[in-house]
Amino acid sequence: MEHIKADPRVVFEVERDVGYLPAKGDPCWASFAYSCVIIHGRADLVESADEKIEILGALMSKYQPDGGYGQFNEKMVEKTAVVKIVVESVTGKTSPAK
């Protein structure tokens, strides 16, 4: 958290379709196929309990869509750090299978 407070610049990368491409003949030609999105932005510490609950609720809905987890405990929410990335730029790249 000290690092975020000192310099909030962040980079976040998500990859998918990663696969090893074996070398044929020359070992230097071994590679990977991939697609990725690279996000540059600013990390903001979320202070508002309401905003924390909204963000944590979205995570719970994603990972436990059937519900059944009840309400968030106020004291736990108060102790929980939530970091929001404010997107400043988005790029992507791909290296398809050869």
PDB file as gemmi writes it, atoms N, CA and C in Angstrom:
CRYST1    1.000    1.000    1.000  90.00  90.00  90.00 P 1                      
ATOM      1  N   MET A   1       0.827  -1.192   0.000  1.00  0.00           N  
ATOM      2  CA  MET A   1       0.000   0.000   0.000  1.00  0.00           C  
ATOM      3  C   MET A   1       0.873   1.259   0.000  1.00  0.00           C  
ATOM      4  N   GLU A   2       2.027   1.157   0.659  1.00  0.00           N  
ATOM      5  CA  GLU A   2       2.930   2.317   0.675  1.00  0.00           C  
ATOM      6  C   GLU A   2       3.393   2.662  -0.738  1.00  0.00           C  
ATOM      7  N   HIS A   3       3.641   1.619  -1.548  1.00  0.00           N  
ATOM      8  CA  HIS A   3       4.096   1.858  -2.920  1.00  0.00           C  
ATOM      9  C   HIS A   3       3.015   2.557  -3.745  1.00  0.00           C  
ATOM     10  N   ILE A   4       1.770   2.134  -3.569  1.00  0.00           N  
ATOM     11  CA  ILE A   4       0.665   2.763  -4.293  1.00  0.00           C  
ATOM     12  C   ILE A   4       0.523   4.221  -3.879  1.00  0.00           C  
ATOM     13  N   LYS A   5       0.667   4.478  -2.583  1.00  0.00           N  
ATOM     14  CA  LYS A   5       0.554   5.864  -2.112  1.00  0.00           C  
ATOM     15  C   LYS A   5       1.711   6.720  -2.635  1.00  0.00           C  
ATOM     16  N   ALA A   6       2.902   6.129  -2.752  1.00  0.00           N  
ATOM     17  CA  ALA A   6       4.070   6.872  -3.239  1.00  0.00           C  
ATOM     18  C   ALA A   6       4.014   7.100  -4.748  1.00  0.00           C  
ATOM     19  N   ASP A   7       3.534   6.113  -5.483  1.00  0.00           N  
ATOM     20  CA  ASP A   7       3.468   6.214  -6.948  1.00  0.00           C  
ATOM     21  C   ASP A   7       2.325   5.330  -7.445  1.00  0.00           C  
ATOM     22  N   PRO A   8       1.183   5.905  -7.762  1.00  0.00           N  
ATOM     23  CA  PRO A   8       0.004   5.110  -8.096  1.00  0.00           C  
ATOM     24  C   PRO A   8      -0.025   4.555  -9.529  1.00  0.00           C  
ATOM     25  N   ARG A   9       1.023   4.787 -10.317  1.00  0.00           N  
ATOM     26  CA  ARG A   9       1.007   4.265 -11.692  1.00  0.00           C  
ATOM     27  C   ARG A   9       1.079   2.733 -11.669  1.00  0.00           C  
ATOM     28  N   VAL A  10       0.220   2.084 -12.475  1.00  0.00           N  
ATOM     29  CA  VAL A  10       0.187   0.625 -12.535  1.00  0.00           C  
ATOM     30  C   VAL A  10       0.031   0.155 -13.978  1.00  0.00           C  
ATOM     31  N   VAL A  11       0.426  -1.088 -14.196  1.00  0.00           N  
ATOM     32  CA  VAL A  11       0.183  -1.784 -15.450  1.00  0.00           C  
ATOM     33  C   VAL A  11      -0.448  -3.114 -15.088  1.00  0.00           C  
ATOM     34  N   PHE A  12      -1.512  -3.465 -15.783  1.00  0.00           N  
ATOM     35  CA  PHE A  12      -2.248  -4.702 -15.529  1.00  0.00           C  
ATOM     36  C   PHE A  12      -2.355  -5.437 -16.856  1.00  0.00           C  
ATOM     37  N   GLU A  13      -1.973  -6.714 -16.873  1.00  0.00           N  
ATOM     38  CA  GLU A  13      -2.007  -7.488 -18.112  1.00  0.00           C  
ATOM     39  C   GLU A  13      -2.831  -8.754 -17.929  1.00  0.00           C  
ATOM     40  N   VAL A  14      -3.634  -9.054 -18.931  1.00  0.00           N  
ATOM     41  CA  VAL A  14      -4.432 -10.276 -18.946  1.00  0.00           C  
ATOM     42  C   VAL A  14      -4.078 -11.024 -20.228  1.00  0.00           C  
ATOM     43  N   GLU A  15      -3.740 -12.305 -20.076  1.00  0.00           N  
ATOM     44  CA  GLU A  15      -3.396 -13.126 -21.235  1.00  0.00           C  
ATOM     45  C   GLU A  15      -4.389 -14.265 -21.387  1.00  0.00           C  
ATOM     46  N   ARG A  16      -4.524 -14.733 -22.616  1.00  0.00           N  
ATOM     47  CA  ARG A  16      -5.360 -15.900 -22.878  1.00  0.00           C  
ATOM     48  C   ARG A  16      -4.826 -16.617 -24.103  1.00  0.00           C  
ATOM     49  N   ASP A  17      -5.325 -17.806 -24.316  1.00  0.00           N  
ATOM     50  CA  ASP A  17      -4.910 -18.622 -25.459  1.00  0.00           C  
ATOM     51  C   ASP A  17      -3.399 -18.803 -25.505  1.00  0.00           C  
ATOM     52  N   VAL A  18      -2.789 -19.028 -24.342  1.00  0.00           N  
ATOM     53  CA  VAL A  18      -1.344 -19.219 -24.284  1.00  0.00           C  
ATOM     54  C   VAL A  18      -1.040 -20.674 -24.632  1.00  0.00           C  
ATOM     55  N   GLY A  19      -0.108 -20.866 -25.526  1.00  0.00           N  
ATOM     56  CA  GLY A  19       0.277 -22.221 -25.906  1.00  0.00           C  
ATOM     57  C   GLY A  19       1.720 -22.263 -26.351  1.00  0.00           C  
ATOM     58  N   TYR A  20       2.418 -23.302 -25.948  1.00  0.00           N  
ATOM     59  CA  TYR A  20       3.816 -23.477 -26.326  1.00  0.00           C  
ATOM     60  C   TYR A  20       3.901 -23.930 -27.772  1.00  0.00           C  
ATOM     61  N   LEU A  21       4.808 -23.322 -28.532  1.00  0.00           N  
ATOM     62  CA  LEU A  21       5.053 -23.699 -29.916  1.00  0.00           C  
ATOM     63  C   LEU A  21       6.443 -24.325 -29.983  1.00  0.00           C  
ATOM     64  N   PRO A  22       6.518 -25.653 -30.103  1.00  0.00           N  
ATOM     65  CA  PRO A  22       7.822 -26.314 -30.071  1.00  0.00           C  
ATOM     66  C   PRO A  22       8.706 -25.921 -31.252  1.00  0.00           C  
ATOM     67  N   ALA A  23       9.996 -25.996 -31.012  1.00  0.00           N  
ATOM     68  CA  ALA A  23      10.976 -25.693 -32.056  1.00  0.00           C  
ATOM     69  C   ALA A  23      11.015 -26.830 -33.067  1.00  0.00           C  
ATOM     70  N   LYS A  24      11.291 -26.480 -34.305  1.00  0.00           N  
ATOM     71  CA  LYS A  24      11.477 -27.478 -35.365  1.00  0.00           C  
ATOM     72  C   LYS A  24      12.835 -27.203 -35.993  1.00  0.00           C  
ATOM     73  N   GLY A  25      13.791 -28.032 -35.649  1.00  0.00           N  
ATOM     74  CA  GLY A  25      15.135 -27.851 -36.198  1.00  0.00           C  
ATOM     75  C   GLY A  25      16.002 -27.005 -35.299  1.00  0.00           C  
ATOM     76  N   ASP A  26      15.806 -25.711 -35.283  1.00  0.00           N  
ATOM     77  CA  ASP A  26      16.612 -24.766 -34.501  1.00  0.00           C  
ATOM     78  C   ASP A  26      15.890 -24.458 -33.192  1.00  0.00           C  
ATOM     79  N   PRO A  27      16.493 -24.754 -32.017  1.00  0.00           N  
ATOM     80  CA  PRO A  27      15.810 -24.513 -30.740  1.00  0.00           C  
ATOM     81  C   PRO A  27      15.470 -23.044 -30.492  1.00  0.00           C  
ATOM     82  N   CYS A  28      16.123 -22.145 -31.185  1.00  0.00           N  
ATOM     83  CA  CYS A  28      15.832 -20.713 -31.011  1.00  0.00           C  
ATOM     84  C   CYS A  28      14.458 -20.334 -31.554  1.00  0.00           C  
ATOM     85  N   TRP A  29      13.831 -21.216 -32.330  1.00  0.00           N  
ATOM     86  CA  TRP A  29      12.527 -20.914 -32.900  1.00  0.00           C  
ATOM     87  C   TRP A  29      11.375 -21.391 -32.029  1.00  0.00           C  
ATOM     88  N   ALA A  30      11.667 -21.937 -30.845  1.00  0.00           N  
ATOM     89  CA  ALA A  30      10.595 -22.266 -29.905  1.00  0.00           C  
ATOM     90  C   ALA A  30       9.932 -20.961 -29.476  1.00  0.00           C  
ATOM     91  N   SER A  31       8.617 -21.001 -29.272  1.00  0.00           N  
ATOM     92  CA  SER A  31       7.905 -19.755 -28.970  1.00  0.00           C  
ATOM     93  C   SER A  31       6.602 -20.059 -28.242  1.00  0.00           C  
ATOM     94  N   PHE A  32       5.791 -19.027 -28.051  1.00  0.00           N  
ATOM     95  CA  PHE A  32       4.472 -19.145 -27.456  1.00  0.00           C  
ATOM     96  C   PHE A  32       3.466 -18.402 -28.324  1.00  0.00           C  
ATOM     97  N   ALA A  33       2.258 -18.943 -28.395  1.00  0.00           N  
ATOM     98  CA  ALA A  33       1.138 -18.233 -29.012  1.00  0.00           C  
ATOM     99  C   ALA A  33       0.361 -17.594 -27.870  1.00  0.00           C  
ATOM    100  N   TYR A  34      -0.098 -16.363 -28.053  1.00  0.00           N  
ATOM    101  CA  TYR A  34      -0.834 -15.686 -26.976  1.00  0.00           C  
ATOM    102  C   TYR A  34      -1.635 -14.519 -27.523  1.00  0.00           C  
ATOM    103  N   SER A  35      -2.574 -14.084 -26.728  1.00  0.00           N  
ATOM    104  CA  SER A  35      -3.299 -12.834 -26.929  1.00  0.00           C  
ATOM    105  C   SER A  35      -3.314 -12.154 -25.574  1.00  0.00           C  
ATOM    106  N   CYS A  36      -3.116 -10.855 -25.555  1.00  0.00           N  
ATOM    107  CA  CYS A  36      -3.144 -10.161 -24.269  1.00  0.00           C  
ATOM    108  C   CYS A  36      -3.664  -8.743 -24.412  1.00  0.00           C  
ATOM    109  N   VAL A  37      -4.149  -8.241 -23.294  1.00  0.00           N  
ATOM    110  CA  VAL A  37      -4.574  -6.854 -23.162  1.00  0.00           C  
ATOM    111  C   VAL A  37      -3.711  -6.245 -22.069  1.00  0.00           C  
ATOM    112  N   ILE A  38      -3.178  -5.060 -22.331  1.00  0.00           N  
ATOM    113  CA  ILE A  38      -2.312  -4.376 -21.372  1.00  0.00           C  
ATOM    114  C   ILE A  38      -2.976  -3.047 -21.016  1.00  0.00           C  
ATOM    115  N   ILE A  39      -3.207  -2.855 -19.724  1.00  0.00           N  
ATOM    116  CA  ILE A  39      -3.886  -1.657 -19.242  1.00  0.00           C  
ATOM    117  C   ILE A  39      -2.907  -0.827 -18.420  1.00  0.00           C  
ATOM    118  N   HIS A  40      -2.740   0.414 -18.790  1.00  0.00           N  
ATOM    119  CA  HIS A  40      -1.948   1.368 -18.006  1.00  0.00           C  
ATOM    120  C   HIS A  40      -2.941   2.259 -17.276  1.00  0.00           C  
ATOM    121  N   GLY A  41      -2.652   2.533 -16.030  1.00  0.00           N  
ATOM    122  CA  GLY A  41      -3.574   3.364 -15.278  1.00  0.00           C  
ATOM    123  C   GLY A  41      -3.026   3.817 -13.954  1.00  0.00           C  
ATOM    124  N   ARG A  42      -3.951   4.171 -13.092  1.00  0.00           N  
ATOM    125  CA  ARG A  42      -3.616   4.699 -11.764  1.00  0.00           C  
ATOM    126  C   ARG A  42      -4.378   3.877 -10.730  1.00  0.00           C  
ATOM    127  N   ALA A  43      -3.663   3.446  -9.708  1.00  0.00           N  
ATOM    128  CA  ALA A  43      -4.297   2.694  -8.623  1.00  0.00           C  
ATOM    129  C   ALA A  43      -4.836   3.685  -7.593  1.00  0.00           C  
ATOM    130  N   ASP A  44      -6.113   3.580  -7.310  1.00  0.00           N  
ATOM    131  CA  ASP A  44      -6.753   4.416  -6.294  1.00  0.00           C  
ATOM    132  C   ASP A  44      -7.234   3.533  -5.154  1.00  0.00           C  
ATOM    133  N   LEU A  45      -6.902   3.890  -3.932  1.00  0.00           N  
ATOM    134  CA  LEU A  45      -7.422   3.180  -2.769  1.00  0.00           C  
ATOM    135  C   LEU A  45      -8.854   3.642  -2.542  1.00  0.00           C  
ATOM    136  N   VAL A  46      -9.769   2.695  -2.487  1.00  0.00           N  
ATOM    137  CA  VAL A  46     -11.177   3.012  -2.283  1.00  0.00           C  
ATOM    138  C   VAL A  46     -11.395   3.226  -0.789  1.00  0.00           C  
ATOM    139  N   GLU A  47     -11.920   4.372  -0.420  1.00  0.00           N  
ATOM    140  CA  GLU A  47     -12.132   4.723   0.987  1.00  0.00           C  
ATOM    141  C   GLU A  47     -13.582   4.547   1.425  1.00  0.00           C  
ATOM    142  N   SER A  48     -14.523   4.784   0.527  1.00  0.00           N  
ATOM    143  CA  SER A  48     -15.942   4.748   0.859  1.00  0.00           C  
ATOM    144  C   SER A  48     -16.408   3.314   1.108  1.00  0.00           C  
ATOM    145  N   ALA A  49     -17.059   3.085   2.247  1.00  0.00           N  
ATOM    146  CA  ALA A  49     -17.595   1.759   2.564  1.00  0.00           C  
ATOM    147  C   ALA A  49     -18.622   1.330   1.519  1.00  0.00           C  
ATOM    148  N   ASP A  50     -19.457   2.253   1.058  1.00  0.00           N  
ATOM    149  CA  ASP A  50     -20.470   1.924   0.051  1.00  0.00           C  
ATOM    150  C   ASP A  50     -19.823   1.467  -1.255  1.00  0.00           C  
ATOM    151  N   GLU A  51     -18.765   2.154  -1.673  1.00  0.00           N  
ATOM    152  CA  GLU A  51     -18.088   1.775  -2.913  1.00  0.00           C  
ATOM    153  C   GLU A  51     -17.365   0.440  -2.743  1.00  0.00           C  
ATOM    154  N   LYS A  52     -16.748   0.215  -1.572  1.00  0.00           N  
ATOM    155  CA  LYS A  52     -16.106  -1.075  -1.304  1.00  0.00           C  
ATOM    156  C   LYS A  52     -17.123  -2.204  -1.411  1.00  0.00           C  
ATOM    157  N   ILE A  53     -18.283  -2.023  -0.792  1.00  0.00           N  
ATOM    158  CA  ILE A  53     -19.325  -3.048  -0.807  1.00  0.00           C  
ATOM    159  C   ILE A  53     -19.809  -3.300  -2.232  1.00  0.00           C  
ATOM    160  N   GLU A  54     -19.940  -2.248  -3.019  1.00  0.00           N  
ATOM    161  CA  GLU A  54     -20.355  -2.408  -4.416  1.00  0.00           C  
ATOM    162  C   GLU A  54     -19.336  -3.249  -5.193  1.00  0.00           C  
ATOM    163  N   ILE A  55     -18.053  -2.952  -5.023  1.00  0.00           N  
ATOM    164  CA  ILE A  55     -16.994  -3.670  -5.731  1.00  0.00           C  
ATOM    165  C   ILE A  55     -16.891  -5.112  -5.232  1.00  0.00           C  
ATOM    166  N   LEU A  56     -16.895  -5.300  -3.917  1.00  0.00           N  
ATOM    167  CA  LEU A  56     -16.827  -6.651  -3.362  1.00  0.00           C  
ATOM    168  C   LEU A  56     -18.059  -7.467  -3.744  1.00  0.00           C  
ATOM    169  N   GLY A  57     -19.211  -6.812  -3.806  1.00  0.00           N  
ATOM    170  CA  GLY A  57     -20.432  -7.483  -4.243  1.00  0.00           C  
ATOM    171  C   GLY A  57     -20.336  -7.956  -5.690  1.00  0.00           C  
ATOM    172  N   ALA A  58     -19.703  -7.146  -6.540  1.00  0.00           N  
ATOM    173  CA  ALA A  58     -19.520  -7.547  -7.945  1.00  0.00           C  
ATOM    174  C   ALA A  58     -18.618  -8.780  -8.036  1.00  0.00           C  
ATOM    175  N   LEU A  59     -17.582  -8.824  -7.207  1.00  0.00           N  
ATOM    176  CA  LEU A  59     -16.711 -10.007  -7.179  1.00  0.00           C  
ATOM    177  C   LEU A  59     -17.479 -11.244  -6.703  1.00  0.00           C  
ATOM    178  N   MET A  60     -18.271 -11.086  -5.665  1.00  0.00           N  
ATOM    179  CA  MET A  60     -19.060 -12.209  -5.155  1.00  0.00           C  
ATOM    180  C   MET A  60     -20.058 -12.686  -6.212  1.00  0.00           C  
ATOM    181  N   SER A  61     -20.688 -11.772  -6.925  1.00  0.00           N  
ATOM    182  CA  SER A  61     -21.640 -12.148  -7.971  1.00  0.00           C  
ATOM    183  C   SER A  61     -20.952 -12.927  -9.086  1.00  0.00           C  
ATOM    184  N   LYS A  62     -19.713 -12.553  -9.375  1.00  0.00           N  
ATOM    185  CA  LYS A  62     -18.963 -13.255 -10.418  1.00  0.00           C  
ATOM    186  C   LYS A  62     -18.602 -14.671  -9.979  1.00  0.00           C  
ATOM    187  N   TYR A  63     -18.058 -14.798  -8.764  1.00  0.00           N  
ATOM    188  CA  TYR A  63     -17.526 -16.081  -8.326  1.00  0.00           C  
ATOM    189  C   TYR A  63     -18.524 -16.952  -7.565  1.00  0.00           C  
ATOM    190  N   GLN A  64     -19.614 -16.367  -7.104  1.00  0.00           N  
ATOM    191  CA  GLN A  64     -20.669 -17.133  -6.434  1.00  0.00           C  
ATOM    192  C   GLN A  64     -22.016 -16.615  -6.925  1.00  0.00           C  
ATOM    193  N   PRO A  65     -22.304 -16.830  -8.220  1.00  0.00           N  
ATOM    194  CA  PRO A  65     -23.503 -16.239  -8.822  1.00  0.00           C  
ATOM    195  C   PRO A  65     -24.821 -16.733  -8.226  1.00  0.00           C  
ATOM    196  N   ASP A  66     -24.804 -17.864  -7.540  1.00  0.00           N  
ATOM    197  CA  ASP A  66     -26.034 -18.371  -6.944  1.00  0.00           C  
ATOM    198  C   ASP A  66     -26.376 -17.687  -5.626  1.00  0.00           C  
ATOM    199  N   GLY A  67     -25.508 -16.772  -5.178  1.00  0.00           N  
ATOM    200  CA  GLY A  67     -25.774 -16.041  -3.937  1.00  0.00           C  
ATOM    201  C   GLY A  67     -25.560 -16.905  -2.715  1.00  0.00           C  
ATOM    202  N   GLY A  68     -26.319 -16.622  -1.649  1.00  0.00           N  
ATOM    203  CA  GLY A  68     -26.239 -17.409  -0.436  1.00  0.00           C  
ATOM    204  C   GLY A  68     -25.132 -16.999   0.509  1.00  0.00           C  
ATOM    205  N   TYR A  69     -24.506 -15.874   0.252  1.00  0.00           N  
ATOM    206  CA  TYR A  69     -23.382 -15.459   1.095  1.00  0.00           C  
ATOM    207  C   TYR A  69     -23.743 -14.366   2.094  1.00  0.00           C  
ATOM    208  N   GLY A  70     -24.940 -13.886   2.101  1.00  0.00           N  
ATOM    209  CA  GLY A  70     -25.379 -12.906   3.094  1.00  0.00           C  
ATOM    210  C   GLY A  70     -24.825 -11.515   2.876  1.00  0.00           C  
ATOM    211  N   GLN A  71     -24.899 -10.718   3.931  1.00  0.00           N  
ATOM    212  CA  GLN A  71     -24.459  -9.322   3.894  1.00  0.00           C  
ATOM    213  C   GLN A  71     -22.985  -9.224   4.282  1.00  0.00           C  
ATOM    214  N   PHE A  72     -22.340  -8.158   3.848  1.00  0.00           N  
ATOM    215  CA  PHE A  72     -20.954  -7.908   4.231  1.00  0.00           C  
ATOM    216  C   PHE A  72     -20.902  -7.384   5.663  1.00  0.00           C  
ATOM    217  N   ASN A  73     -19.962  -7.874   6.431  1.00  0.00           N  
ATOM    218  CA  ASN A  73     -19.726  -7.435   7.801  1.00  0.00           C  
ATOM    219  C   ASN A  73     -19.044  -6.067   7.766  1.00  0.00           C  
ATOM    220  N   GLU A  74     -19.655  -5.059   8.396  1.00  0.00           N  
ATOM    221  CA  GLU A  74     -19.131  -3.685   8.349  1.00  0.00           C  
ATOM    222  C   GLU A  74     -17.695  -3.580   8.841  1.00  0.00           C  
ATOM    223  N   LYS A  75     -17.371  -4.274   9.932  1.00  0.00           N  
ATOM    224  CA  LYS A  75     -16.008  -4.207  10.473  1.00  0.00           C  
ATOM    225  C   LYS A  75     -14.992  -4.826   9.517  1.00  0.00           C  
ATOM    226  N   MET A  76     -15.381  -5.906   8.845  1.00  0.00           N  
ATOM    227  CA  MET A  76     -14.487  -6.532   7.876  1.00  0.00           C  
ATOM    228  C   MET A  76     -14.291  -5.627   6.661  1.00  0.00           C  
ATOM    229  N   VAL A  77     -15.366  -4.989   6.208  1.00  0.00           N  
ATOM    230  CA  VAL A  77     -15.265  -4.070   5.072  1.00  0.00           C  
ATOM    231  C   VAL A  77     -14.338  -2.920   5.427  1.00  0.00           C  
ATOM    232  N   GLU A  78     -14.454  -2.422   6.639  1.00  0.00           N  
ATOM    233  CA  GLU A  78     -13.602  -1.317   7.104  1.00  0.00           C  
ATOM    234  C   GLU A  78     -12.121  -1.712   7.060  1.00  0.00           C  
ATOM    235  N   LYS A  79     -11.808  -2.964   7.410  1.00  0.00           N  
ATOM    236  CA  LYS A  79     -10.423  -3.441   7.446  1.00  0.00           C  
ATOM    237  C   LYS A  79      -9.890  -3.876   6.083  1.00  0.00           C  
ATOM    238  N   THR A  80     -10.788  -4.051   5.121  1.00  0.00           N  
ATOM    239  CA  THR A  80     -10.409  -4.573   3.808  1.00  0.00           C  
ATOM    240  C   THR A  80      -9.958  -3.453   2.884  1.00  0.00           C  
ATOM    241  N   ALA A  81      -8.774  -3.638   2.292  1.00  0.00           N  
ATOM    242  CA  ALA A  81      -8.280  -2.669   1.310  1.00  0.00           C  
ATOM    243  C   ALA A  81      -8.818  -3.061  -0.061  1.00  0.00           C  
ATOM    244  N   VAL A  82      -9.375  -2.096  -0.753  1.00  0.00           N  
ATOM    245  CA  VAL A  82      -9.855  -2.294  -2.113  1.00  0.00           C  
ATOM    246  C   VAL A  82      -9.121  -1.283  -2.980  1.00  0.00           C  
ATOM    247  N   VAL A  83      -8.496  -1.786  -4.047  1.00  0.00           N  
ATOM    248  CA  VAL A  83      -7.744  -0.927  -4.959  1.00  0.00           C  
ATOM    249  C   VAL A  83      -8.455  -0.939  -6.304  1.00  0.00           C  
ATOM    250  N   LYS A  84      -8.772   0.246  -6.789  1.00  0.00           N  
ATOM    251  CA  LYS A  84      -9.460   0.405  -8.073  1.00  0.00           C  
ATOM    252  C   LYS A  84      -8.443   0.926  -9.090  1.00  0.00           C  
ATOM    253  N   ILE A  85      -8.411   0.319 -10.265  1.00  0.00           N  
ATOM    254  CA  ILE A  85      -7.523   0.809 -11.319  1.00  0.00           C  
ATOM    255  C   ILE A  85      -8.325   1.738 -12.225  1.00  0.00           C  
ATOM    256  N   VAL A  86      -7.892   2.987 -12.295  1.00  0.00           N  
ATOM    257  CA  VAL A  86      -8.491   3.971 -13.195  1.00  0.00           C  
ATOM    258  C   VAL A  86      -7.724   3.864 -14.513  1.00  0.00           C  
ATOM    259  N   VAL A  87      -8.403   3.402 -15.549  1.00  0.00           N  
ATOM    260  CA  VAL A  87      -7.760   3.117 -16.831  1.00  0.00           C  
ATOM    261  C   VAL A  87      -7.407   4.409 -17.557  1.00  0.00           C  
ATOM    262  N   GLU A  88      -6.140   4.477 -18.004  1.00  0.00           N  
ATOM    263  CA  GLU A  88      -5.680   5.626 -18.789  1.00  0.00           C  
ATOM    264  C   GLU A  88      -5.409   5.240 -20.243  1.00  0.00           C  
ATOM    265  N   SER A  89      -4.981   3.991 -20.467  1.00  0.00           N  
ATOM    266  CA  SER A  89      -4.806   3.511 -21.842  1.00  0.00           C  
ATOM    267  C   SER A  89      -4.908   1.989 -21.866  1.00  0.00           C  
ATOM    268  N   VAL A  90      -5.342   1.475 -23.026  1.00  0.00           N  
ATOM    269  CA  VAL A  90      -5.479   0.039 -23.225  1.00  0.00           C  
ATOM    270  C   VAL A  90      -4.843  -0.306 -24.568  1.00  0.00           C  
ATOM    271  N   THR A  91      -3.970  -1.299 -24.543  1.00  0.00           N  
ATOM    272  CA  THR A  91      -3.387  -1.810 -25.776  1.00  0.00           C  
ATOM    273  C   THR A  91      -3.505  -3.328 -25.748  1.00  0.00           C  
ATOM    274  N   GLY A  92      -3.249  -3.930 -26.865  1.00  0.00           N  
ATOM    275  CA  GLY A  92      -3.285  -5.377 -26.936  1.00  0.00           C  
ATOM    276  C   GLY A  92      -2.289  -5.862 -27.951  1.00  0.00           C  
ATOM    277  N   LYS A  93      -1.947  -7.137 -27.823  1.00  0.00           N  
ATOM    278  CA  LYS A  93      -1.080  -7.727 -28.836  1.00  0.00           C  
ATOM    279  C   LYS A  93      -1.374  -9.213 -28.895  1.00  0.00           C  
ATOM    280  N   THR A  94      -0.956  -9.801 -30.002  1.00  0.00           N  
ATOM    281  CA  THR A  94      -1.188 -11.215 -30.211  1.00  0.00           C  
ATOM    282  C   THR A  94      -0.010 -11.822 -30.935  1.00  0.00           C  
ATOM    283  N   SER A  95       0.247 -13.058 -30.659  1.00  0.00           N  
ATOM    284  CA  SER A  95       1.262 -13.828 -31.360  1.00  0.00           C  
ATOM    285  C   SER A  95       0.613 -15.147 -31.727  1.00  0.00           C  
ATOM    286  N   PRO A  96       0.041 -15.223 -32.909  1.00  0.00           N  
ATOM    287  CA  PRO A  96      -0.706 -16.419 -33.270  1.00  0.00           C  
ATOM    288  C   PRO A  96       0.189 -17.632 -33.474  1.00  0.00           C  
ATOM    289  N   ALA A  97      -0.420 -18.809 -33.420  1.00  0.00           N  
ATOM    290  CA  ALA A  97       0.314 -20.037 -33.674  1.00  0.00           C  
ATOM    291  C   ALA A  97       0.899 -20.010 -35.085  1.00  0.00           C  
ATOM    292  N   LYS A  98       2.112 -20.518 -35.197  1.00  0.00           N  
ATOM    293  CA  LYS A  98       2.787 -20.527 -36.525  1.00  0.00           C  
ATOM    294  C   LYS A  98       2.496 -21.815 -37.250  1.00  0.00           C  
TER     295      LYS A  98                                                      
END                                                                             
